[in-house]
């Protein structure tokens, strides 16, 4: 099986180029572009739900568009998707679930 040419990734790479200008002031996410899903640009934020929220807001995504789930007992995961500059964009934020503390009344 032959690999697609680099131009197959034009949509997510263009979106990334736009982001580097329009949103240069925001936290840098972890980035993923793949020939498996050539139209998808993934931006992920590890231990940075604030960064996720800043990007969500900058992209005009409503809080209601965000899905929430948990991985195991320690990690919360926020996900939102949209189309941007011809690419499918997926934002994912990972954060710790605060440990429940059991205290006694003094």
KOLKOLZA-179710 format. One record per atom (N, C-alpha, C): residue in one letter; atom name; x, y, z. Coordinates in steps of 0.05 Angstrom, whole numbers, plus 5000, padded with zeros to 4 digits. Layout:
  code  site     X     Y     Z
     A    CA     X     Y     Z
...
//
This chain:
  code  site     X     Y     Z
     X     N  5017  4976  5000
     X    CA  5000  5000  5000
     X     C  5018  5025  5000
     X     N  5012  5043  4982
     X    CA  5028  5068  4981
     X     C  5016  5090  4998
     X     N  5033  5106  5008
     X    CA  5024  5128  5026
     X     C  5014  5151  5008
     X     N  4995  5166  5018
     X    CA  4985  5190  5002
     X     C  5007  5211  5002
     X     N  5005  5229  4983
     X    CA  5025  5251  4982
     X     C  5019  5271  5005
     X     N  5039  5287  5011
     X    CA  5037  5307  5032
     X     C  5013  5326  5027
     X     N  5007  5332  5002
     X    CA  4985  5350  4996
     X     C  4958  5339  5006
     X     N  4956  5313  5012
     X    CA  4931  5302  5023
     X     C  4926  5313  5051
     X     N  4946  5324  5063
     X    CA  4943  5336  5090
     X     C  4939  5366  5089
     X     N  4934  5377  5066
     X    CA  4931  5406  5063
     X     C  4911  5419  5082
     X     N  4888  5407  5086
     X    CA  4867  5419  5102
     X     C  4876  5423  5131
     X     N  4885  5402  5145
     X    CA  4894  5407  5173
     X     C  4919  5424  5175
     X     N  4937  5422  5155
     X    CA  4961  5439  5156
     X     C  4954  5468  5152
     X     N  4935  5474  5135
     X    CA  4926  5501  5131
     X     C  4913  5512  5156
     X     N  4896  5496  5169
     X    CA  4884  5504  5194
     X     C  4905  5510  5215
     X     N  4925  5494  5216
     X    CA  4947  5498  5235
     X     C  4962  5524  5229
     X     N  4966  5530  5204
     X    CA  4979  5555  5196
     X     C  4962  5579  5204
     X     N  4936  5577  5200
     X    CA  4918  5599  5208
     X     C  4920  5602  5239
     X     N  4919  5580  5253
     X    CA  4921  5582  5283
     X     C  4947  5595  5292
     X     N  4969  5590  5278
     X    CA  4994  5601  5287
     X     C  4994  5632  5285
     X     N  4977  5643  5268
     X    CA  4974  5672  5266
     X     C  4952  5682  5283
     X     N  4928  5671  5280
     X    CA  4905  5681  5294
     X     C  4905  5676  5324
     X     N  4916  5654  5332
     X    CA  4914  5646  5360
     X     C  4942  5642  5373
     X     N  4961  5657  5363
     X    CA  4989  5655  5373
     X     C  4991  5660  5403
     X     N  4972  5675  5414
     X    CA  4973  5682  5443
     X     C  4963  5659  5461
     X     N  4950  5639  5449
     X    CA  4939  5617  5465
     X     C  4960  5596  5472
     X     N  4954  5580  5492
     X    CA  4972  5558  5499
     X     C  4976  5539  5475
     X     N  5001  5530  5471
     X    CA  5007  5511  5450
     X     C  4997  5484  5458
     X     N  4980  5471  5441
     X    CA  4970  5445  5447
     X     C  4989  5423  5436
     X     N  4985  5398  5444
     X    CA  4998  5376  5430
     X     C  4983  5373  5403
     X     N  4997  5369  5382
     X    CA  4985  5368  5355
     X     C  4987  5341  5343
     X     N  4966  5333  5327
     X    CA  4967  5308  5313
     X     C  4954  5311  5286
     X     N  4969  5303  5265
     X    CA  4959  5302  5238
     X     C  4968  5275  5228
     X     N  4950  5261  5214
     X    CA  4955  5233  5206
     X     C  4945  5227  5178
     X     N  4959  5211  5163
     X    CA  4950  5202  5137
     X     C  4926  5183  5140
     X     N  4922  5172  5164
     X    CA  4899  5154  5168
     X     C  4873  5170  5166
     X     N  4872  5194  5178
     X    CA  4849  5213  5176
     X     C  4860  5239  5165
     X     N  4864  5241  5139
     X    CA  4879  5264  5128
     X     C  4865  5291  5131
     X     N  4840  5292  5137
     X    CA  4826  5318  5140
     X     C  4825  5326  5170
     X     N  4836  5311  5188
     X    CA  4833  5316  5217
     X     C  4858  5329  5229
     X     N  4853  5350  5245
     X    CA  4874  5362  5261
     X     C  4865  5359  5290
     X     N  4882  5346  5306
     X    CA  4876  5342  5334
     X     C  4893  5360  5351
     X     N  4880  5373  5369
     X    CA  4894  5390  5389
     X     C  4887  5379  5416
     X     N  4907  5371  5431
     X    CA  4902  5360  5458
     X     C  4917  5376  5479
     X     N  4905  5377  5502
     X    CA  4915  5392  5525
     X     C  4917  5373  5549
     X     N  4941  5368  5558
     X    CA  4946  5349  5580
     X     C  4950  5365  5606
     X     N  4934  5359  5626
     X    CA  4935  5374  5651
     X     C  4931  5404  5647
     X     N  4915  5411  5627
     X    CA  4911  5439  5620
     X     C  4883  5444  5610
     X     N  4863  5440  5628
     X    CA  4836  5445  5620
     X     C  4831  5474  5614
     X     N  4846  5492  5627
     X    CA  4844  5520  5621
     X     C  4852  5526  5592
     X     N  4873  5513  5582
     X    CA  4881  5516  5555
     X     C  4860  5505  5536
     X     N  4848  5483  5543
     X    CA  4825  5472  5527
     X     C  4803  5493  5525
     X     N  4796  5504  5548
     X    CA  4773  5523  5549
     X     C  4780  5549  5533
     X     N  4805  5558  5534
     X    CA  4812  5582  5519
     X     C  4809  5577  5489
     X     N  4818  5554  5480
     X    CA  4815  5547  5451
     X     C  4786  5543  5444
     X     N  4771  5530  5461
     X    CA  4742  5526  5456
     X     C  4729  5553  5452
     X     N  4735  5571  5470
     X    CA  4723  5598  5468
     X     C  4732  5613  5443
     X     N  4758  5612  5437
     X    CA  4769  5626  5414
     X     C  4756  5615  5388
     X     N  4750  5589  5387
     X    CA  4738  5578  5363
     X     C  4708  5581  5362
     X     N  4696  5593  5383
     X    CA  4667  5598  5383
     X     C  4650  5574  5389
     X     N  4662  5554  5402
     X    CA  4647  5530  5409
     X     C  4633  5534  5435
     X     N  4608  5528  5436
     X    CA  4592  5531  5461
     X     C  4600  5510  5481
     X     N  4596  5517  5507
     X    CA  4601  5496  5528
     X     C  4584  5471  5524
     X     N  4560  5475  5512
     X    CA  4542  5452  5508
     X     C  4553  5433  5486
     X     N  4571  5442  5470
     X    CA  4583  5425  5449
     X     C  4605  5407  5459
     X     N  4612  5410  5484
     X    CA  4634  5394  5496
     X     C  4623  5369  5509
     X     N  4635  5347  5502
     X    CA  4627  5321  5516
     X     C  4647  5316  5538
     X     N  4638  5302  5558
     X    CA  4654  5296  5582
     X     C  4653  5266  5587
     X     N  4675  5255  5593
     X    CA  4676  5227  5604
     X     C  4701  5224  5621
     X     N  4703  5202  5634
     X    CA  4726  5197  5652
     X     C  4740  5172  5643
     X     N  4767  5173  5645
     X    CA  4784  5150  5640
     X     C  4793  5140  5668
     X     N  4784  5116  5674
     X    CA  4791  5106  5700
     X     C  4780  5123  5722
     X     N  4795  5125  5744
     X    CA  4785  5140  5767
     X     C  4801  5166  5771
     X     N  4820  5172  5753
     X    CA  4838  5195  5758
     X     C  4837  5217  5736
     X     N  4825  5211  5713
     X    CA  4827  5230  5691
     X     C  4800  5237  5680
     X     N  4795  5263  5678
     X    CA  4771  5273  5664
     X     C  4779  5280  5636
     X     N  4760  5277  5617
     X    CA  4766  5282  5588
     X     C  4744  5299  5577
     X     N  4752  5322  5565
     X    CA  4733  5340  5551
     X     C  4739  5338  5521
     X     N  4719  5336  5505
     X    CA  4723  5334  5476
     X     C  4703  5352  5461
     X     N  4712  5365  5441
     X    CA  4694  5381  5423
     X     C  4705  5379  5395
     X     N  4687  5379  5376
     X    CA  4695  5378  5347
     X     C  4681  5400  5332
     X     N  4694  5409  5311
     X    CA  4683  5429  5293
     X     C  4698  5428  5266
     X     N  4687  5441  5247
     X    CA  4701  5445  5221
     X     C  4714  5472  5221
     X     N  4739  5474  5211
     X    CA  4753  5499  5211
     X     C  4772  5499  5187
     X     N  4770  5519  5171
     X    CA  4788  5523  5148
     X     C  4790  5498  5130
     X     N  4768  5484  5127
     X    CA  4768  5460  5111
     X     C  4777  5434  5124
     X     N  4784  5436  5150
     X    CA  4793  5412  5164
     X     C  4773  5405  5186
     X     N  4773  5381  5194
     X    CA  4757  5372  5218
     X     C  4776  5376  5241
     X     N  4767  5390  5261
     X    CA  4783  5397  5285
     X     C  4772  5383  5309
     X     N  4790  5369  5324
     X    CA  4782  5356  5349
     X     C  4799  5368  5371
     X     N  4785  5379  5391
     X    CA  4798  5389  5415
     X     C  4794  5368  5437
     X     N  4815  5361  5451
     X    CA  4813  5343  5474
     X     C  4828  5354  5497
     X     N  4815  5355  5520
     X    CA  4829  5364  5544
     X     C  4829  5342  5565
     X     N  4851  5338  5577
     X    CA  4854  5318  5599
     X     C  4861  5332  5625
     X     N  4847  5325  5646
     X    CA  4853  5337  5672
     X     C  4849  5316  5694
     X     N  4861  5322  5716
     X    CA  4858  5304  5738
     X     C  4831  5307  5752
     X     N  4821  5285  5761
     X    CA  4797  5286  5778
     X     C  4807  5291  5807
     X     N  4798  5312  5819
     X    CA  4807  5318  5846
     X     C  4801  5294  5865
     X     N  4820  5287  5881
     X    CA  4816  5265  5900
     X     C  4797  5274  5921
     X     N  4779  5256  5928
     X    CA  4760  5262  5949
     X     C  4775  5260  5976
     X     N  4772  5280  5992
     X    CA  4785  5279  6018
     X     C  4763  5275  6039
     X     N  4769  5258  6057
     X    CA  4751  5253  6079
     X     C  4762  5266  6104
     X     N  4748  5285  6113
     X    CA  4757  5299  6136
     X     C  4738  5295  6160
     X     N  4748  5300  6183
     X    CA  4732  5298  6207
     X     C  4726  5326  6217
     X     N  4703  5329  6227
     X    CA  4696  5355  6239
     X     C  4712  5357  6266
     X     N  4724  5379  6270
     X    CA  4739  5382  6295
     X     C  4723  5396  6316
//
